[in-house]
Every structure is written in C-alpha cells, then in structure tokens.
Amino acid sequence: MTLAEAQAGQEYIIREIDTEDEELNAFLFSLGCYAGEPITVVSRLKGGCVVSIKDGRYNIDNQLAAAILI
C-alpha cells in the first residue's frame, strides 16, 4: 500500500521509498522519511496530503505519496 492510499489520522510504518531520484531520496531522508520510521497522515488534500514525521508536518503531493510504501 502507498501513502496515497492511506487513511487520515492513522499511523503507518514506512516500508520503502520507491523513487529513482537520489536528490529526492536525500531530501526525504533529511526530513526523517525513511524505511522503519512511523508516519501519520494528518489530513487529505486535493493535490496530496499533510503528513507528520517525527516532530514536523509536511505537505506531500500525490506523486510523492505514491512513491512512499507503507
């Protein structure tokens, strides 16, 4: 299942980041978004979702959310 299909208000564990872009992988890692970390979908938006990772909240678009496997 991907983050794009996740229910709002529920915590998930990131299994894998499925992207070919090394710069994007490094950016996500700097946010704390990597395999084994818990992630919570705070709310769903038309173009993506708001997620909580560690102590931060971030807006993730649908394309990126589809690359995060939970």
Number of C-alpha atoms within 10 A of each C-alpha: 11 17 24 21 12 18 14 14 13 11 17 17 14 19 16 16 21 14 13 9 8 9 10 13 15 13 11 13 13 10 14 16 21 20 15 12 15 17 21 21 23 18 15 18 12 7 10 18 21 17 22 18 18 13 7 9 15 13 17 19 15 17 12 17 20 19 17 20 19 22
